[in-house]
């Protein structure tokens, strides 16, 4: 399937503000692009990219006094297959984990494993490590949290959402990631596009989405605690230990969000 996706995001400020954005398709999906992917700004400002340690394409630029609009649109080819389901996938013993995977067992800015370890073991300590344990964690998080855009805030952590029991997709991901790590299953945060093309009806306004991946039997598998069923058409933008590593936009000064339009749909003209 060909998917048309993009965004139009605006910010305002009374002063010049340096900015860092993870608003490009992840480098691992570059081969699937069927049109050029270029970030445009209004007014036009110098912008350059680099690839960070997670493979994310990061864009650096400075917003001039007054404000800026950032936009991008592209067409990408996607198999539109559902997320893989492999119930027999086993957890890898800690001693056998690759060195580069170990960081995804550690506490991070939004995933406080130290505060959640006893809770995790009380809840899942009798479950066989592997796919079944991850699915039990995903189901628990899905049922515990009530989705509400108004409950979002940039400081909310896994510990907070466990107790408040309300949040948005990144909160679902953070809590599930933290609980997986507490049970010695490496887990990492993902963000990107996820449209409603695989759903029976449109659900709310389009937004970027967050999910997570776990390391089982030598590879990463996708899980989604907000939806709790295999989805189709994910377009990865950024990965990291949590949302701090994969923030869509980081501003180094005071700004106000003035425009936020995201689209993801089938490109029937391609």
C-alpha positions as CSV (number, residue, x, y, z in Angstrom):
1,X,0.0,0.0,0.0
2,X,1.1,3.6,-0.7
3,X,0.5,5.9,2.3
4,X,0.5,9.7,2.1
5,X,1.6,11.3,5.3
6,X,2.9,14.6,6.7
7,X,2.4,17.5,9.0
8,X,2.0,21.2,9.4
9,X,3.2,22.5,12.8
10,X,3.5,26.1,13.9
11,X,5.2,27.8,16.9
12,X,5.4,31.4,18.1
13,X,7.9,33.2,20.2
14,X,9.0,36.8,20.9
15,X,12.7,35.8,20.5
16,X,14.9,33.5,18.4
17,X,14.8,29.9,19.7
18,X,17.1,27.1,18.7
19,X,15.1,23.9,18.0
20,X,15.8,20.2,17.5
21,X,13.2,18.0,15.7
22,X,12.7,14.3,15.2
23,X,10.2,14.9,12.4
24,X,11.7,12.7,9.6
25,X,10.9,9.1,8.9
26,X,13.4,6.9,10.6
27,X,16.4,6.0,8.6
28,X,15.4,2.3,8.6
29,X,12.3,3.2,6.5
30,X,14.2,5.4,3.9
31,X,14.2,2.6,1.3
32,X,10.4,2.6,1.4
33,X,9.9,6.3,0.5
34,X,8.4,6.8,-2.9
35,X,8.7,10.6,-3.0
36,X,11.3,13.0,-1.6
37,X,11.0,13.8,2.1
38,X,11.9,17.4,2.7
39,X,11.2,19.6,5.7
40,X,10.1,23.2,4.7
41,X,9.9,26.1,7.1
42,X,8.1,29.4,6.8
43,X,9.9,31.7,7.0
44,X,12.7,29.9,5.3
45,X,15.6,29.2,7.7
46,X,18.8,27.1,7.4
47,X,18.3,23.5,8.5
48,X,20.6,20.5,8.7
49,X,20.3,16.9,9.7
50,X,22.4,14.4,11.7
51,X,21.8,10.8,12.7
52,X,21.8,10.2,16.5
53,X,22.9,7.1,18.4
54,X,19.4,5.6,18.0
55,X,19.4,5.9,14.3
56,X,17.0,8.9,14.4
57,X,17.3,11.6,11.8
58,X,17.5,14.9,13.9
59,X,17.0,18.3,12.3
60,X,18.6,21.5,13.8
61,X,17.4,25.0,13.1
62,X,16.6,28.3,14.8
63,X,13.1,29.8,14.9
64,X,13.3,33.5,14.3
65,X,11.5,36.0,16.5
66,X,7.8,35.9,15.8
67,X,7.4,32.2,14.9
68,X,7.9,29.5,12.4
69,X,5.8,26.8,10.6
70,X,7.4,23.4,9.9
71,X,5.8,21.2,7.2
72,X,6.6,18.0,5.3
73,X,4.7,15.6,3.1
74,X,5.7,12.4,1.5
75,X,4.4,9.0,0.1
76,X,5.8,5.8,1.5
77,X,5.2,2.2,0.6
78,X,4.1,-0.1,3.4
79,X,3.2,-3.8,3.4
80,X,0.2,-3.0,5.5
81,X,0.6,-6.3,7.3
82,X,-0.5,-6.4,11.0
83,X,2.1,-6.3,13.8
84,X,3.7,-9.7,14.2
85,X,2.3,-12.0,16.8
86,X,4.7,-14.8,17.9
87,X,3.3,-16.4,21.1
88,X,6.2,-18.9,21.4
89,X,8.9,-16.2,21.4
90,X,10.9,-16.6,24.6
91,X,12.7,-14.1,26.7
92,X,16.5,-14.0,26.3
93,X,18.4,-14.8,29.6
94,X,20.1,-11.7,30.9
95,X,23.6,-13.1,30.6
96,X,23.0,-13.7,26.9
97,X,21.6,-10.3,25.9
98,X,23.7,-8.3,23.4
99,X,25.7,-5.5,24.9
100,X,23.8,-2.8,22.9
101,X,20.5,-4.1,24.3
102,X,21.3,-3.7,27.9
103,X,20.5,0.0,28.1
104,X,16.9,-0.9,27.5
105,X,16.7,-2.6,30.8
106,X,17.8,0.5,32.8
107,X,15.8,3.2,34.3
108,X,15.3,6.3,32.2
109,X,13.7,9.8,32.4
110,X,10.1,8.6,32.1
111,X,10.5,4.9,33.1
112,X,11.4,4.6,36.8
113,X,12.1,0.9,37.2
114,X,13.4,1.4,40.7
115,X,10.0,2.6,41.9
116,X,8.0,0.0,39.9
117,X,10.1,-3.2,40.4
118,X,8.2,-4.6,43.4
119,X,4.8,-3.8,41.8
120,X,5.9,-5.5,38.6
121,X,7.1,-8.7,40.4
122,X,3.9,-8.8,42.5
123,X,1.8,-8.6,39.3
124,X,3.8,-10.7,36.8
125,X,6.3,-12.8,38.9
126,X,4.4,-16.0,38.2
127,X,4.1,-15.5,34.5
128,X,6.5,-17.4,32.2
129,X,9.0,-14.9,30.7
130,X,8.5,-14.3,27.0
131,X,5.7,-13.2,24.8
132,X,3.0,-14.2,27.3
133,X,4.5,-12.0,29.9
134,X,4.8,-9.0,27.6
135,X,1.2,-9.5,26.5
136,X,0.1,-9.8,30.2
137,X,1.8,-6.4,30.8
138,X,0.3,-4.8,27.8
139,X,-3.2,-6.0,28.7
140,X,-2.8,-4.8,32.3
141,X,-1.7,-1.3,31.1
142,X,-4.4,-1.2,28.5
143,X,-7.1,-1.9,31.0
144,X,-5.7,0.3,33.8
145,X,-5.3,3.5,31.9
146,X,-8.2,5.6,30.5
147,X,-7.2,7.6,27.4
148,X,-7.7,11.3,27.7
149,X,-5.9,14.0,25.7
150,X,-6.6,16.5,28.4
151,X,-4.6,14.4,30.9
152,X,-1.3,14.8,28.9
153,X,1.6,16.7,30.3
154,X,5.3,16.6,29.5
155,X,6.4,15.7,33.0
156,X,4.2,12.6,33.4
157,X,6.2,9.4,34.1
158,X,5.4,5.7,34.3
159,X,5.1,6.0,38.0
160,X,2.6,8.9,37.7
161,X,0.5,7.2,35.1
162,X,0.4,4.0,37.2
163,X,-1.2,5.9,40.0
164,X,-3.3,8.4,38.0
165,X,-4.6,5.8,35.7
166,X,-5.2,8.2,32.8
167,X,-3.0,9.4,30.0
168,X,-2.2,9.4,26.3
169,X,-0.4,6.9,24.0
170,X,3.1,7.9,25.3
171,X,1.9,7.2,28.8
172,X,0.7,3.8,27.9
173,X,4.0,3.1,26.3
174,X,6.1,4.4,29.2
175,X,4.3,2.3,31.8
176,X,4.5,-0.9,29.7
177,X,8.2,-0.3,29.0
178,X,9.0,0.3,32.7
179,X,7.1,-2.9,33.7
180,X,8.9,-5.0,31.0
181,X,12.3,-3.7,32.1
182,X,11.4,-4.5,35.7
183,X,10.9,-8.1,34.5
184,X,14.2,-8.2,32.7
185,X,12.8,-7.8,29.2
186,X,14.5,-5.1,27.2
187,X,12.0,-2.5,25.9
188,X,12.3,0.7,23.9
189,X,10.1,3.6,23.0
190,X,8.9,4.3,19.5
191,X,7.0,7.2,17.9
192,X,5.6,7.8,14.4
193,X,2.5,7.9,12.2
194,X,-0.3,5.4,12.8
195,X,-3.4,6.2,10.8
196,X,-7.0,4.9,11.1
197,X,-7.0,3.0,7.7
198,X,-7.1,-0.4,9.5
199,X,-10.0,0.7,11.7
200,X,-13.7,0.5,11.0
201,X,-14.2,4.2,11.6
202,X,-12.3,7.4,12.1
203,X,-11.3,7.9,15.7
204,X,-10.7,11.5,16.7
205,X,-8.3,13.9,15.1
206,X,-5.1,12.6,13.6
207,X,-2.0,12.8,15.8
208,X,1.4,11.1,16.0
209,X,1.4,7.9,18.0
210,X,3.6,6.1,20.5
211,X,4.2,2.4,20.9
212,X,7.1,0.2,22.1
213,X,9.3,-2.7,21.1
214,X,10.7,-5.6,23.2
215,X,13.7,-7.9,22.6
216,X,12.7,-11.5,22.5
217,X,14.6,-14.4,20.9
218,X,17.1,-12.2,19.2
219,X,14.9,-9.5,17.6
220,X,12.6,-6.6,18.4
221,X,8.8,-7.0,18.3
222,X,6.2,-4.3,18.3
223,X,3.6,-4.0,21.1
224,X,1.0,-1.3,21.6
225,X,-0.5,-0.9,25.0
226,X,-3.0,1.8,24.0
227,X,-4.7,-0.4,21.4
228,X,-3.8,-3.9,22.6
229,X,-4.3,-5.5,19.2
230,X,-2.1,-5.8,16.1
231,X,-2.3,-2.6,14.0
232,X,-1.3,-1.9,10.4
233,X,0.5,0.9,8.7
234,X,3.0,2.1,11.3
235,X,5.6,4.6,10.0
236,X,8.4,4.8,12.5
237,X,10.0,8.3,13.0
238,X,12.1,7.9,16.2
239,X,13.2,5.4,18.8
240,X,14.9,5.7,22.2
241,X,14.9,4.7,25.8
242,X,11.7,6.9,26.3
243,X,10.1,10.0,25.0
244,X,13.1,12.1,26.1
245,X,15.2,10.4,23.4
246,X,12.5,10.6,20.7
247,X,10.9,14.0,21.4
248,X,9.2,15.2,18.2
249,X,10.4,18.8,18.9
250,X,12.8,20.1,21.6
251,X,12.9,23.9,22.0
252,X,15.7,25.7,23.8
253,X,13.6,28.6,24.9
254,X,10.0,29.7,25.5
255,X,7.6,28.9,22.6
256,X,3.8,28.5,22.1
257,X,2.4,25.8,19.8
258,X,0.0,27.6,17.3
259,X,-0.7,24.9,14.7
260,X,-0.7,21.1,14.8
261,X,-2.0,19.2,11.8
262,X,-1.1,15.6,11.0
263,X,-2.3,13.5,8.2
264,X,-2.0,9.8,7.3
265,X,-4.1,8.1,4.6
266,X,-4.0,5.8,1.6
267,X,-2.5,7.4,-1.5
268,X,-5.1,6.2,-4.0
269,X,-3.5,8.3,-6.8
270,X,0.0,6.7,-6.5
